[in-house]
């Protein structure tokens, strides 16, 4: 319990730090979102009316007062209102989130499938040159930008081959290319860690004993090597899942999907600080919660990591984090 309380406390500190850094960075941006929206001559607002709107949003108070007010609101579930639409930030995020969750969920599932498929092929391929090429493939995919993958897929499978429509696609068709775009960069580091862990476990003495008993490579990999190589992979999977929101933002922007990505794009264009603050905190919360779950599950998966005083950070987790 002490370990759990310590990890939860650390997660809370990280979230507060993320909120603080985001708040002051966004406040330091040039321009004023309220003036950008309400000084439009077409609205016909007077200077006094604009000043009243600024007071209503708390924009005329010192930064430290705005910080405390905003932090108090977040702690009570009040994320404020969009300066562009006047709508509660939580409502905007809630309307956009399902599309992003569907994209992130399917993208992560495909990324895990690709990573494990590549690891199996790179380990069991019959030719040394093929195994070497497959081992090098994740390093290449890591360097590929998400937006470039999306543009390439659109040019090839939509405009070139005509297999997946961009305009008039049904909900399932509209997910195909964005999911692949999101999954490819995520699967690469996952495959890297998995391949390295498999190579290290294969050198252990117990694997030599199993081979000496006549087991083939496929049996050794699936029954003995893989389950001992999963711990570092689970760690990096947790980190990558936490980063899916950021990847989904880029992907949704490329494909014009109505999700958190589109909401972020509009908020940046309009300098909608409350919405941007809410989206950044959403991404930070997802990252922290997923990694907290991984930390708590680690000792359950490997009894060797348990101690009388509670589980501590393991070499495998440290290695994956590096």
C-alpha positions, 0 to 999 in steps of 0.5 A: 500500500505504501508503494501504491500511495507513493506512486499515486502521489508522484502521479498527482505531482506530475499532473500539477506540474504539467498544468502549471507549465502549460498555464504559464506557457499559454499565458505568455503567448502574444495576442489576446483571444478575447480581443481577437474575437470581440473587437471584430467591427461586425459585432458592433461591441463598444469598448465598455462591453469588451471590457465587461467580457474581459472581466467575465473571463477573468482576463483583467486579473493578475496571472497568479490569480488566474492560475489559482482560479483555473486550478481550483476550477480544474480540481472541481471539474470546471474547465472554464468556457471556450473564448471562441464559442462560449461553450464549456470546455468539457462539453467540447472535449466530450463531443470530440473525444469519442472519435479520437478514442476510436482512432487511438484504440484501433491504432494501438491494437494494430500497432501491437499486432504489427510489432509482434508480427515483425518480432516473430518474422525477424526471429523465425525467418529462415535466412540470416539476411532477411532476419537482419533486414527485419531487425533494421526495419523498426529503426527506419519506421521510427524516423518516419513522421506521422504526417508523411505516412498519412500523406503517402497512404492517401496518395497511394491507396486513395488517389492512386489505387482508389481502394479507400475513398476519402470523400463519401466514405462510411465510418469504417472506411474512414478509419482504415488509413488513419488507423494505419497512419497512427499504428506504423510509428507506434509499432516501431519502438514497440518492435525494437524493445521486443526484439532486443528483449527476445535476443537477450532472453535467447542467450539465457542458459535455460533456453539452451537447455530447452533447445538441447531437449529437442524443442524447435525455435517456434516452440522456444519462442512462444513458450519460453522466450516471449513471456520472459521478454514481455516486461520491457515491452509492457513498459514501452507499450504503456508509454506509447499508449500515453502518447497516442493522443498526441499522435491522434492529433496529427493524424486527425489533422491530416485526414480532416477528422472531427476529433481532438485533433480538429479541436486543437487545430481550431483552438490554436488558430483562435488562441482559445487558451481554455480549450488548449489548456484542457486538451494538454491536461487530457493528454498529460492525464492519459499518459500519467494514468497509463504509466501508473497502471503499468507501474502497479501491474509490474510486480503482479506480473513478475513476483521477483520484483516484490520486496517486503517493503514494496516494489521498486523500479526494476532494471527492465523498466529503467532500460525500457524508459531509456 
